[in-house]
Amino acid sequence: MGEILVRIAEATDAPVFAAIYAPVVTDTVISFETEPPTPEEMAGRITRTLTDYPWLTAMRDGQVAGYAYASQHRSRAAYRWSVDVTVYVAESARRCGVGAVLYTALNGILRRQGFRSAFAGIALPNPGSIGLHEAMGFEPVGVYRDVGFKLGAWRDVGWWGLTLASDDAPPAEPIPFRDLAEPLAP
């Protein structure tokens, strides 16, 4: 297994990301989307996300092995220090540390941006994703029961949370990703 390198995603990564994500959409309950996004739609998502939040690409042996990104947790102003996070790893790269490398980099960037909490929604059951999130320090916070209907049944989504900062002082505004100097600096 080669070294896993992380870089900022680019719109040109979209076809590979779409290919990684498509079977998750069509064959599992992991994603609540019902139609896989096209590469063009995925490119638009990347571009829109990178304005305010990080979107990362993991490379292993010169190939895209996975991706991770953050997004707005909720639209009301008081939530602006919280983000939702997600990671997707190519089938051929699972259980090789790609998810952990991506989350380590993503969480570091989110801390530098000034976010306080990160949340991950996991369609249940999904022991692999639960294991990754808990290994990264996420803790269970609750379950939305019967929140989505996919592949012929009602599905639950568990939520896991990670404290990125614990200072109780009044917070500074989060730094938009586009304004963050050296986002991948350790």
N, C-alpha and C positions, 0 to 999 in steps of 0.2 A: 504494500500500500504506500502510495506516495504522500508527500507532505500536502496538507490542506492549506490553501492560501485563500484569503478573503480580500475582496475588492468591492468598491461601490458598483452597484448594478448599472447597466446601461440599457437603453431601449433596444439595442441590438441583441441583448440576451433574451428578448421576449420569445422567439420561437422555441428555444430550449426550455425556458420556464413553462411555456404552454404545454410542451410535450411531457414534462415532469408532472404537471398538474392535471392534465386531461384524464388519466385513469383514476385519479383520486375523486374527480367529479363524477365520472360515469360509472365506476365500479364499486364505490364505497360510500359510506355515510360520513366520512371524515370531513368533507366539505358539504355545505348545504346548498351550494350552487347546483343547478340541474343540467346546465349546458356549459361545456368547457369554453373558456374565453379563447378567441382567436389570437394569433400572435399580435395582430394590430391592437386589439383590446388590451392585451397584456402590456404592450409597449406604452399605451396611454396610461395605464395604472402606474407603471414604473415612473414615468415622467411626472404625473400628478403627485405621487407620494414623495418623491425626492425634493419637492419644494419645502416641506415641513418635517419630514420623517426619513430615517434611513431605510434603504433597501440594499441588501448585500448579496453578493454572489460568492459561493464557495467553489474553488477550483481544485481539482485533484488530478494529477497526471495529465494536465493540460485540458481537461474536460470540465464542464460545469457539473458539479456534484449536488448542488442544492442552492436554495435561496432563503432569505429571511427578511422580514420587514416589520416596521411598526406603522400604526395608523391611529387615527383619533379614537379615543375610547367612547366618548359621547359628545354631543354638540353643545351642551350648556357650558357656560364660561367657567364655572367652578371645577369642571372636570379637566381643564386644560393641562394639568400636571400629571395626568394619567394617560397611558397608551395601551392599545391592544397590540400584541405581538404574535407572529406566526412564523413557522419554519416548514419548508418542504424539502425533502431529500430524494434524489433520484433513487429508483428501486435498486440499481446496481451499487449504490454507495451507502445504503442503510447499514446501521450497526458498525460503522467505521469511524465514528467520532465527528462526522460532518455537522450534525445538529448541534453538538456541544460547542464546536469551534464557532459556528455562526452565532449562537446565542451569547457566547462570551464577548464577541466583537460587538454585537447589536446592543447588549446591555451596557457595555462600556460607553458607547456613543450616546445612548439615552441618558446616562448619568451626566455626561459632559454637557448635554443639551439642557439639563436642569429638570428632567422628569423625576417624579417621586415614586410612581407605582406603574408596574407593567402587569397586564392581565392576558391570559390565554384561555380561549374557549376550546374545549376538547369534546367532540361528539363521542358519546359513550356507547359501547365500551371501546377503549383504545389503549391497551396496556403499554404499548411502545411509546406513545406520546406522553402518557402520564409518567412513565419512568424517566424519560428525557427531562421533562419539566421539573420533576421533583429532584432529579440529580443536579439541576441548575439552580436549585434553591426556591423554586415556586412552591407555594403551599395551597392546599385546597381551600376555596372560599365558599363554594355552594354549587348547587345543581339546578338548572332550569329543566323541569320535568316536561316531557311531551311538547317541546318548543318547536320542533320541526318535523315535517312528514316527508320521508324520503325512502325510496326503494320499498314501498309498500307498508311502512310502519311508522308510528310516532317515535321520535328520537329525543333523547335527553342530551343536554350539553352541560358538562362540568366546567367550572371556572377555577383557575389557579391564579394566584397573585404572587408577585415578587416586589418587595420593597427595594427601590433603587436608591433612595435617600431617606434619612430619618430625622433630619433637622426640623425642629418645630418653629423656627423663625419664619416670618412672612416670606413667602417664596418670591424670587425674581421670576420674570416671565421666561418660559422656555425659549431657548434659542432655536429658530427655524433651522432645519438641517442645511439649507442652502447657505446660511451665514456661519456655520460652524467651521472654524479653522482646523485643518488637519484632522478630519473625522476619524481616521483609522490609527491615529497616534496612540500608543499604549497609555 
